[in-house]
């Protein structure tokens, strides 16, 4: 038998644990199908809590689906939706951790406190933890929609405070150092220096993510323009390339892909190029990573007066809000408007 009770907040003036008109969290404890249960219902409405408990005691299917089985069904659904390899890989990692943490426990028996304890084991940065919580909410929403649980306990997890770091493109002096470092980059194997030069300039003048640059194929460049669907969002991107970059790509001996053999896992090829860029940055005496070329591409366009909407399309962002979050401080028209407003204010005060 299950019993409902309220855990009153300090600010609440009530003390009766069965107070029905109170707004404090409702908990349940007792025996359900031979198992001891004590958990928060993530509810504050007494009638809704009573209805939920009656459903549990009535033998609804919510108590019979273990986390392990739910994870398998969730992954199958993700694959059926044809999610990208990167996103699917992150979901696979999450469900592996959920299986190890909760195993055969029923999905409906997982409480908010269980997930808080699960989160305490993560050794992630604030932004990575925030993204993982979003994936956790997606998983439990899938379980809720499938009728395996009546609540989504992950919704009650508060994301960590994320202090957004402003985008920092390469400065002109850093670009000069990188260009110099290319000329002294080890020529092993033969032609490697030319390949590195082409790769760096492709990143610099196309704004591609490193995975899209590594897996770039010859048929994606037509009439001096690059056309592809970005790996991360599937958004079509059409980018004119400078003649110098096109010439450098033309001289790379390849059958189909410029910077990848076409065999093996693309992720391994990306890791190889990340190591090559790290070596290049060390030679140049510059702190950097591949994404800073993308930032440089974006900021150069914005400083030249290209509208934020156009830059968002070129970057393959699914929403302009993403572009605005990272690059709003560099929008030239906005900066000019701010400067004019301040100058006007000073003139009025004279």
C-alpha positions, 0 to 999 in steps of 0.5 A: 500500500502506498501513502501520500504525504507532503514535505513542507517547505520552510516558507510554508505555514502548514505542518499537516503532512496530508494537507491537500490545499498546500503547494509543497512537494508531494512524496509517496512511500510504502510497498508496491508489488512487493517492493519498498518505494519512497520517492518524490512524485514531482507533483504538487496537486493532491488529486493528481498524486492520488490518481497517479498512485491509483494507476500504479497500484492498479498494475499499469505497465509503467512499473514493469519496463526496466531502464535497460530495456527502455534504453534499447528501445530509445536507441532503436527509435533514434536510429529509425529517425536517422540522427547524425553519427555525432548525435547518435554517438552521444545518445549511445554514451548516455544510455550506456551510463544509464544501464550501468547506473540503474540497470533493471530498475523500473523507469517509473521508479527513477526519482529526481533525487536519483538523477541528482546523484547520477549527475554528481558522478559527471566530470564535465564542464558546465556547457557539457553538463547542460547538454547532457541534461538536455539529452537526459530529458529527451530520454525520459520524455520518450519513456513518458510518451511511451507510457512507461513513466507518468513523470519526467524526473529529468525536467526538475534537474536545474542546469549548471550556470554557464558563463558564456565565453566570448568568441575569439577569432584569430588576430591578424598577427596570429594569422601571419604566424600561422601562415609562416608556420605552414612554410616550415611544417615538416614535409613528411610525407611528401606533399604534406605541407601543401595539404596542410596549407590547403586545409587551413585556408579551407577552414579560414575562408569557408567557415566549415566545421572540422568534420565537414572539412575533413570529409569534403569530396571533389563533387561538392565544389562546382563552379568555384562554389562549395555546396554541402549539407553540414554534418551537425545540422543537415543545413545546406550551405553554399559558399563561394571560395577564393581562387587561391583556395580552389587552386590549392585544392586542385593540386591535392592528389585525390580520387574523391576526398581531399583530406580523408582516404574514404576508408575507416571512421571519419572520426579517426581522420578528424582526430588526425587533423586535430593533431596536425593543427596542434603541431602547426599552432605549436610551431606558430606559437599560437593558442588555437583550435580548428573552430577559431578559423570558423570564428575568424570567418564569421567575424571578418564577414560581420566586420565587413558589414555582412548581415547577421542573417546571411552569416547564419546561413553561411555557417549552416546554423539551424537558427539565427539565435545560435549565430546571435549568441556567439557573434552579436558583439561583432555585428558592424551595423549594431556597433555603429548604431550604438556609437551613434546613440552614445555620441548623440547623448553626449551632444545633448548633454553639452 
